[in-house]
Structures are given as C-alpha cells and as structure tokens.
Amino acid sequence: MALSLARLRSIPIPLPPLPEQRAIAYVLRTVQEAKEATDRVIAALRELKKSLMRHLFTYGPVPLDQTEAVELQETEIGPIPAHWRVVRLGEVVKDSFSGGTPSTKKPEYWGGNIPWTTSAILNEDDIFLSRFQRTITELGLDRSASKTAPKGSLIVGTRVGVGKAAVAGFDIAISQDLTALVLKSNVEALFAAYLFKSAFLQEQIRERTRGTTIKGIPRRDLLSILIPLPPLSEQREIARMLQAVDARIEAEEKKKAALEALFKTLLHHLMTAKIRLPEEFVARFAEATP
C-alpha cells in the first residue's frame, strides 16, 4: 500500500532541541559503528577458519612456519601428511542407520520424554547438536521407523539438508532426513564433524547426491566417501584448534546480538523521551556541526 506525500507530511514526529538531536544521533551512530566493527571481526574470523581448515587438513596441526618440514603424499583427496591414511568413511563407522517419523495422526506417539528431530534443526556451522524439535513417546518410537542415535554419534543430513553434520550432545531419535553414524574408537567425533565442513568432503557429497524433488544421498554412497585419517592425537588437536576459533566467533556473535538489542532499545527510548541524555553530555553538541 503506497503512502501519499500528504499522508507522510501529516505524521507527527518527536522534535527535541537541536543539540539533543545531535547527541542522540551520536549515541546511536556509536552503537551502530560498534556493531559494524563486530560484523567485520566475524567475517575475518570466518575467513580465518576456512584458511585454518585448509591448512590443518593438508599439513596437520603444525605452525605455518613448519609446513615445509611436513612430508606430504598425493592422494585422491589432495595432499596430506605422509603418515596419514585415506579411508572410506564406512571403514571408521561401527554402525549406521536412518530414522523415521511417528504418525502425526496418533497423538499418543507425541509429547513424551524422548527428544526427536529432523534435519531442519541443523545449521551448517553446527558442531554439536544441542537442540531438538519435538518429543515422542516410547510407543511412538516403537511403532515407527525412528531410531535413537546415541550421544556422541555423528548426525548427518542425508535426505534434506544434505551434508550438514554435528555430534549428538545427547541421545536423540531421528527422522528419515537424518543418518546416525556410530564411530569406531579410532575416530574423534569432533574431528569427523569438522571434516564435514571441508570443501573436499562436501564436493564428494554433491557428486553422490541424487533425486529431483527431494535430493538425498544413499547411505552406502555416504559411507563410500573418502576421508583423511590422522593419528587420534592429531585428530583431537585439530578439533581443539578449530573449536577455539568457533568459540571466538560465538563470542563475537553474542556481542553483535547484544549491540543490536541495545540499538533497538536506545532508539525506542531516546526517540520517545523515555530516557534523556545527561544535560552536560548534550551541551557538548550545542555548537557541533550536525
């Protein structure tokens, strides 16, 4: 619906004295600039993480100035340290299964104490799955194709949200969109979750994805994906380094959210005079250029 010029002109607006206008604009601009600076930090950290992943999955957890000392081997997935192996994902998986959805026409299947989810809950950046969509009952679990993925297993989107992956933070029942991978003891689950964020693994997933209306990757094709397999100690160190960057990104995201909330609150309160800036602060803007 269009707003006429006459209607626009008739809208009442608050009009504080000019020095107070300038002071309000200064405060809001300062918060806005802080949020923009935080956005730039987040973008830089995300680029750092991409570069770090390329480095770690090529040379291992070694400093940049020591990469020339790392003996590399050429493999189907690119260069990796000579003491690493390339294996099929299925070689490090003890058990794998997809899930299902209890009938929504049966209310007795829903609202129990068993967490249940589809792939919609997974974000691309997630490393841990710490949320769920709904809960189901024991009856709903028993009388459907849904299965419970144990805590610590890798949950992968294989039907919707293909390629997203995170480590289950608790036992959780899964839908048909997801596949649970119970890993063997020679694989660190967090390392495996970070592998699923890598470009070379995502490319393999895209090559194996099928379907038109609903695209997915068959479990056997998922398990055929090639992955690098460092010693367990190096897997853990790689995961630790990437978690450190993720923790910094999360802290900056929280800072950004706090600044956005502060801006909205100040905008509302200052424009409606619910709060007023101190007179001595406003006085600084009496002769300032707008």
Backbone torsions as a table, in degrees:
resi	resn	phi	psi	omega
1	MET	NA	125.4	-176.9
2	ALA	-76.5	147.9	177.6
3	LEU	-107.1	118.1	-177.3
4	SER	-70.3	157.3	179.0
5	LEU	-62.4	-38.1	179.5
6	ALA	-64.1	-43.6	178.8
7	ARG	-64.2	-41.5	179.9
8	LEU	-60.9	-42.4	-178.8
9	ARG	-67.3	-24.7	-176.6
10	SER	-84.3	-8.3	-177.6
11	ILE	-73.1	126.1	179.1
12	PRO	-74.1	142.3	177.8
13	ILE	-131.6	151.0	175.7
14	PRO	-71.8	142.6	-179.5
15	LEU	-137.5	84.9	176.5
16	PRO	-72.9	170.1	176.0
17	PRO	-57.3	151.3	-174.5
18	LEU	-54.0	-44.7	177.8
19	PRO	-58.6	-37.3	179.1
20	GLU	-71.5	-36.1	173.8
21	GLN	-56.8	-47.5	-179.1
22	ARG	-63.4	-40.1	179.9
23	ALA	-65.4	-42.9	178.3
24	ILE	-62.2	-45.2	179.5
25	ALA	-61.1	-38.9	179.8
26	TYR	-63.8	-46.2	-179.1
27	VAL	-62.2	-47.0	-178.9
28	LEU	-66.2	-38.4	178.9
29	ARG	-65.7	-37.4	178.9
30	THR	-62.6	-43.8	178.4
31	VAL	-66.4	-41.2	179.3
32	GLN	-62.9	-41.3	179.2
33	GLU	-66.7	-34.8	176.6
34	ALA	-65.2	-40.2	178.0
35	LYS	-65.3	-41.6	178.7
36	GLU	-64.5	-37.9	176.8
37	ALA	-64.5	-38.4	177.6
38	THR	-66.2	-38.7	175.4
39	ASP	-57.7	-42.1	-179.4
40	ARG	-67.0	-37.4	177.6
41	VAL	-64.4	-43.5	179.7
42	ILE	-62.3	-44.5	179.5
43	ALA	-61.4	-41.6	179.9
44	ALA	-66.0	-40.0	178.8
45	LEU	-65.6	-37.4	178.1
46	ARG	-66.3	-39.0	175.7
47	GLU	-66.2	-39.7	176.8
48	LEU	-59.9	-42.1	-179.6
49	LYS	-63.4	-42.0	178.1
50	LYS	-60.5	-46.1	-180.0
51	SER	-64.8	-40.7	-179.7
52	LEU	-64.7	-39.1	178.4
53	MET	-63.5	-43.6	177.8
54	ARG	-59.6	-42.3	179.9
55	HIS	-65.2	-49.2	-175.0
56	LEU	-65.7	-37.4	-178.4
57	PHE	-83.6	-3.7	175.1
58	THR	-104.3	-46.7	-173.9
59	TYR	-109.7	-14.5	-174.7
60	GLY	88.3	-177.1	-176.2
61	PRO	-79.5	66.4	178.2
62	VAL	-120.6	151.8	177.6
63	PRO	-62.4	156.7	-178.9
64	LEU	-58.2	-36.2	-176.8
65	ASP	-78.9	2.9	178.8
66	GLN	-116.6	9.3	-176.9
67	THR	-65.0	-32.1	-179.2
68	GLU	-66.5	-20.9	179.8
69	ALA	-84.4	-8.3	-178.6
70	VAL	-85.5	120.2	177.0
71	GLU	-77.4	123.5	-177.0
72	LEU	-105.6	158.0	171.9
73	GLN	-126.5	143.7	176.0
74	GLU	-84.9	131.6	-178.4
75	THR	-133.8	178.1	179.2
76	GLU	-64.0	-21.6	-179.2
77	ILE	-108.3	14.0	178.1
78	GLY	106.2	-178.2	-178.6
79	PRO	-71.0	137.7	175.1
80	ILE	-142.2	162.4	177.6
81	PRO	-54.4	144.8	-174.6
82	ALA	-62.2	-26.8	-177.6
83	HIS	-89.6	0.6	174.4
84	TRP	-86.0	161.9	174.3
85	ARG	-116.0	157.0	169.4
86	VAL	-108.5	125.1	-178.0
87	VAL	-133.1	163.9	170.7
88	ARG	-76.8	145.6	179.3
89	LEU	-54.4	-38.9	-179.0
90	GLY	-61.3	-21.9	-179.7
91	GLU	-72.0	-19.3	-178.9
92	VAL	-111.7	12.4	-179.6
93	VAL	-108.4	124.5	179.7
94	LYS	-81.0	-35.2	-179.4
95	ASP	-154.5	148.9	178.0
96	SER	-147.0	142.6	179.2
97	PHE	-163.0	153.1	173.9
98	SER	-101.0	177.7	-176.3
99	GLY	-120.0	-150.6	-178.6
100	GLY	-166.1	179.4	-177.9
101	THR	-122.4	122.3	174.7
102	PRO	-60.9	151.7	-179.6
103	SER	-59.6	126.3	178.1
104	THR	-74.5	-8.1	177.3
105	LYS	-84.6	-4.4	-179.3
106	LYS	-112.5	93.5	-178.0
107	PRO	-59.3	-25.0	-179.7
108	GLU	-70.8	-9.5	178.2
109	TYR	-87.3	-12.0	-171.1
110	TRP	-120.1	156.0	176.8
111	GLY	85.1	19.1	177.8
112	GLY	-85.2	-151.4	-177.9
113	ASN	-112.4	15.8	179.8
114	ILE	-104.1	115.7	176.8
115	PRO	-61.4	140.0	-178.8
116	TRP	-141.7	144.4	-178.7
117	THR	-153.6	159.6	169.4
118	THR	-104.9	-175.3	179.9
119	SER	-74.2	-11.7	-177.5
120	ALA	-61.2	-24.5	-177.6
121	ILE	-77.6	-17.4	-176.5
122	LEU	-84.2	129.7	171.0
123	ASN	-100.1	155.6	-177.0
124	GLU	-60.9	-31.8	-176.9
125	ASP	-88.2	-5.6	-176.7
126	ASP	-64.2	136.0	171.7
127	ILE	-108.3	-37.7	174.9
128	PHE	-109.5	138.9	171.4
129	LEU	-93.3	103.8	-175.3
130	SER	-118.2	11.1	-179.3
131	ARG	-130.3	165.4	174.0
132	PHE	-149.5	162.8	-175.0
133	GLN	-90.0	-47.1	-175.6
134	ARG	-143.2	178.7	172.5
135	THR	-123.4	150.8	177.9
136	ILE	-126.2	166.8	179.9
137	THR	-94.6	168.9	174.9
138	GLU	-59.1	-37.8	178.8
139	LEU	-64.3	-42.5	178.8
140	GLY	-63.2	-36.7	178.2
141	LEU	-69.3	-43.7	-176.9
142	ASP	-68.0	-33.3	-173.3
143	ARG	-105.2	27.7	175.5
144	SER	-141.6	176.9	178.6
145	ALA	-84.4	-1.3	179.6
146	SER	-64.3	144.6	177.1
147	LYS	-133.4	158.2	-178.4
148	THR	-95.0	121.3	174.5
149	ALA	-85.1	127.3	-177.2
150	PRO	-73.2	153.1	175.2
151	LYS	-53.0	134.6	179.6
152	GLY	93.1	-8.8	176.6
153	SER	-79.7	161.5	179.2
154	LEU	-94.0	123.6	180.0
155	ILE	-101.3	123.1	-173.6
156	VAL	-123.6	134.8	173.2
157	GLY	-75.3	120.1	-176.8
158	THR	-124.4	-4.2	-179.5
159	ARG	-128.3	-44.0	171.5
160	VAL	-130.1	138.8	-173.0
161	GLY	69.4	40.3	-174.5
162	VAL	-58.9	129.5	175.6
163	GLY	97.0	-15.6	175.6
164	LYS	-69.7	143.3	-177.4
165	ALA	-151.9	145.1	177.8
166	ALA	-157.5	158.1	179.1
167	VAL	-85.7	129.1	179.5
168	ALA	-65.2	123.3	179.5
169	GLY	-82.7	-8.1	179.1
170	PHE	-162.3	166.7	175.2
171	ASP	-61.1	131.8	-177.1
172	ILE	-148.2	135.0	175.7
173	ALA	-79.2	142.3	-174.2
174	ILE	-122.1	157.5	178.7
175	SER	-89.7	-177.8	179.6
176	GLN	-71.2	-11.1	177.9
177	ASP	-75.1	-16.2	-170.1
178	LEU	-118.2	154.6	172.5
179	THR	-127.5	133.5	177.1
180	ALA	-97.2	132.7	176.4
181	LEU	-115.7	112.6	175.6
182	VAL	-90.2	113.5	-170.2
183	LEU	-86.3	152.7	175.4
184	LYS	-74.1	169.7	-173.8
185	SER	-72.1	-11.6	180.0
186	ASN	-90.6	10.8	179.5
187	VAL	-129.1	129.1	173.8
188	GLU	-82.4	123.6	-174.7
189	ALA	-59.0	-39.9	-179.6
190	LEU	-65.3	-38.2	176.0
191	PHE	-60.9	-44.2	179.7
192	ALA	-62.9	-39.1	179.4
193	ALA	-63.7	-40.3	178.1
194	TYR	-69.1	-33.0	176.5
195	LEU	-57.8	-37.7	-179.0
196	PHE	-68.7	-12.6	175.4
197	LYS	-90.0	-7.9	-174.8
198	SER	-77.3	150.7	-178.0
199	ALA	-65.0	-40.3	-175.7
200	PHE	-69.0	-32.0	178.4
201	LEU	-77.9	-39.5	177.9
202	GLN	-63.1	-33.5	177.5
203	GLU	-65.0	-41.1	177.5
204	GLN	-63.4	-37.7	178.7
205	ILE	-65.3	-44.2	178.9
206	ARG	-60.1	-39.2	-179.6
207	GLU	-65.6	-26.0	-176.2
208	ARG	-100.5	-4.6	-178.5
209	THR	-75.3	134.7	-177.4
210	ARG	-128.3	168.9	175.7
211	GLY	106.6	162.6	179.7
212	THR	-114.2	-65.5	-179.9
213	THR	-68.2	-53.4	176.3
214	ILE	-119.2	112.2	-179.4
215	LYS	-85.7	144.2	179.4
216	GLY	-157.5	171.7	177.0
217	ILE	-122.0	121.6	177.9
218	PRO	-59.5	149.1	-176.6
219	ARG	-59.8	-40.0	-179.2
220	ARG	-64.1	-33.5	177.6
221	ASP	-72.9	-36.4	175.8
222	LEU	-60.7	-44.6	-177.6
223	LEU	-70.9	-14.0	179.6
224	SER	-86.9	-5.9	-178.6
225	ILE	-62.8	141.2	178.5
226	LEU	-87.4	135.2	178.1
227	ILE	-134.5	152.7	172.3
228	PRO	-79.4	145.3	-179.7
229	LEU	-128.9	93.4	174.9
230	PRO	-76.4	170.0	169.9
231	PRO	-57.8	152.6	-174.6
232	LEU	-56.7	-38.7	-179.6
233	SER	-62.4	-37.2	178.8
234	GLU	-74.2	-35.0	175.1
235	GLN	-57.9	-45.6	-177.8
236	ARG	-66.5	-38.1	179.6
237	GLU	-68.5	-39.7	176.7
238	ILE	-61.6	-46.0	178.8
239	ALA	-62.0	-40.5	-179.5
240	ARG	-62.7	-43.6	-178.9
241	MET	-64.8	-41.7	-179.9
242	LEU	-71.8	-33.1	175.8
243	GLN	-64.2	-34.9	179.1
244	ALA	-62.9	-41.2	177.8
245	VAL	-67.9	-41.5	178.5
246	ASP	-61.0	-38.4	179.6
247	ALA	-64.2	-38.1	178.3
248	ARG	-68.3	-40.4	177.6
249	ILE	-62.2	-43.8	-179.8
250	GLU	-61.8	-40.7	179.2
251	ALA	-63.4	-40.8	179.2
252	GLU	-69.6	-35.5	176.7
253	GLU	-64.1	-40.0	177.7
254	LYS	-66.2	-39.6	177.2
255	LYS	-61.9	-42.9	178.7
256	LYS	-61.8	-45.0	179.5
257	ALA	-61.9	-39.6	178.9
258	ALA	-65.9	-39.5	178.7
259	LEU	-67.2	-38.8	177.1
260	GLU	-62.9	-43.0	178.8
261	ALA	-65.6	-40.0	178.6
262	LEU	-63.2	-42.4	180.0
263	PHE	-60.8	-46.6	-179.5
264	LYS	-62.6	-41.8	-179.8
265	THR	-65.3	-46.6	179.3
266	LEU	-63.7	-41.9	180.0
267	LEU	-57.5	-46.5	-178.7
268	HIS	-67.0	-50.1	-174.0
269	HIS	-70.5	-37.6	-179.3
270	LEU	-73.2	-37.7	-178.7
271	MET	-74.9	-19.5	178.6
272	THR	-106.7	5.1	178.6
273	ALA	62.3	22.3	174.6
274	LYS	-68.1	-30.0	168.6
275	ILE	-129.0	148.0	179.5
276	ARG	-120.8	144.4	177.0
277	LEU	-73.5	148.0	-179.4
278	PRO	-57.4	142.2	-177.1
279	GLU	-59.6	-39.0	-179.5
280	GLU	-65.9	-30.4	177.0
281	PHE	-72.8	-44.1	-180.0
282	VAL	-62.6	-35.4	-177.8
283	ALA	-60.5	-26.7	179.9
284	ARG	-64.3	-21.5	-174.7
285	PHE	-102.5	7.5	-176.9
286	ALA	-62.2	-37.3	-179.1
287	GLU	-111.5	9.0	-176.2
288	ALA	-75.0	153.0	175.6
289	THR	-78.3	131.5	-178.1
290	PRO	-59.2	NA	NA
